[in-house]
């Protein structure tokens, strides 16, 4: 299959498939006559796995490590668990950062409703925003 065909079969855009090949997640063969990438069932299975792993929370870097380990016969339950633990920790950190951002936005909005910002100059607006953020972080 050429890239257009595997894209249609898997529902993944040709650009994404080419990117995955470029970063080493896929290793399509080359047609010796026209140099087109040739994708087989192995690449289709890998594409489905990549998308599923992303849905679970793995990064492309995580996925590449797993695929390399799998190709070498070295993929272990420990590596899968360790990677999931790291992803969960990272996701929790991002969630906490988003919750802080949400509080800052809510506080700034409340401040806007009670004391709208001056819109006359950048320095006044900057000062108003700093004051709103101090209130949010207090």
C-alpha positions in Angstrom: 0.0 0.0 0.0 1.1 3.5 -0.6 0.6 6.3 2.0 -2.8 7.3 0.5 -4.1 3.8 0.8 -3.0 3.1 4.3 -4.3 6.5 5.3 -7.7 5.6 4.0 -7.6 2.2 5.6 -6.6 3.5 9.1 -8.3 6.9 9.1 -5.0 8.6 9.8 -3.9 11.5 7.5 -1.1 10.9 5.1 0.8 13.8 6.7 0.7 12.2 10.1 1.8 8.8 8.6 4.7 10.5 6.9 5.6 12.2 10.2 5.5 8.9 12.0 7.8 7.3 9.4 10.1 10.3 9.6 10.5 10.0 13.4 10.9 6.2 13.3 7.6 4.9 14.5 7.0 3.3 11.1 9.6 1.7 8.9 8.0 1.3 5.4 9.9 -0.3 2.7 10.7 1.7 -0.5 9.6 0.6 -3.9 12.8 0.2 -5.9 11.3 1.5 -9.1 9.5 4.7 -8.0 10.9 5.1 -4.4 7.4 5.4 -3.0 7.0 4.2 0.6 5.3 0.8 0.8 3.2 0.1 3.8 2.0 -3.4 4.8 -0.2 -4.9 7.4 2.6 -4.5 10.0 2.5 -0.7 9.6 -1.3 -0.7 9.7 -1.2 -2.6 13.0 1.4 -0.2 14.3 -0.7 2.8 13.3 -3.7 1.4 15.1 -1.5 0.7 18.2 0.0 4.3 18.1 -3.5 5.9 18.1 -4.8 3.6 20.8 -1.7 4.3 23.0 -2.1 8.0 22.5 -5.7 7.7 23.6 -4.5 6.0 26.8 -2.1 8.9 27.4 1.2 7.8 26.0 3.4 10.3 24.2 5.0 9.6 20.9 8.3 9.3 22.7 6.8 6.7 25.1 5.3 4.8 22.1 8.6 4.8 20.3 10.4 3.4 23.3 7.8 0.6 23.6 7.9 -0.2 19.9 11.7 -0.4 19.9 11.6 -2.6 23.0 8.9 -4.8 21.4 10.9 -5.1 18.1 13.9 -6.2 20.2 11.9 -8.6 22.2 12.6 -6.6 25.3 9.2 -5.0 26.1 8.2 -5.8 29.7 5.2 -5.3 31.9 7.6 -3.2 34.1 8.3 -0.8 31.3 4.6 -0.4 30.5 3.8 0.2 34.1 6.7 2.6 34.6 5.7 4.6 31.6 2.0 4.7 32.7 3.1 5.9 36.2 5.1 8.7 34.7 2.2 9.7 32.4 -0.2 9.8 35.3 2.2 11.9 37.4 2.7 14.3 34.5 -1.0 14.5 33.8 -1.7 15.3 37.5 0.9 18.1 37.4 -0.7 19.5 34.3 -4.1 19.2 35.9 -3.0 21.2 39.0 -1.5 23.9 36.7 -4.8 24.1 34.8 -6.7 24.4 38.1 -4.4 27.2 39.2 -5.0 28.9 35.8 -8.8 28.4 36.2 -8.7 30.1 39.6 -6.6 33.0 38.2 -9.1 33.5 35.3 -12.1 33.3 37.6 -10.5 35.8 40.0 -9.5 38.2 37.2 -13.1 38.0 35.8 -14.6 38.7 39.2 -12.2 41.6 39.5 -13.2 42.8 36.1 -16.9 42.7 37.0 -16.3 44.8 40.2 -13.5 47.0 39.0 -13.0 47.0 35.3 -9.5 47.5 34.0 -8.3 50.8 32.7 -8.0 50.7 29.0 -6.2 53.9 28.5 -2.6 52.6 28.5 -0.6 49.5 28.7 1.1 50.3 32.0 -2.3 50.7 33.8 -3.7 47.6 32.3 -0.5 45.6 33.3 -0.8 47.0 36.9 -4.4 46.0 37.0 -3.6 42.4 35.8 -0.8 42.1 38.3 -3.2 43.1 41.1 -5.8 40.7 39.9 -3.3 37.8 39.8 -2.0 38.6 43.3 -5.5 38.4 44.6 -6.0 35.1 42.8 -2.8 33.6 44.2 -3.4 34.9 47.8 
